[in-house]
Amino acid sequence: MKSYLNLLLLVLLSLGLTSCDFIGTIFKGGVYVGVIMVILVIVAVIWLFAKFMGGKR
């Protein structure tokens, strides 16, 4: 459980520290790359949330 929290913290920090650069890269890549990246981030957040809230059935 602690390793998941460390990984989550690392991901959040890396996104928070480089968010301006990340957004700039999305605009350089185009709309489709931006849409794909947003969808991937949303799916990852939902997956992590489900994992932490008891996703094992």
Secondary structure, DSSP 4 states (H G I P E B T S, - for coil): -HHHHHHHHHHHHHHHHTHHHHHHHHHHH-HHHHHHHHHHHHHHHHHHHHHHTT---
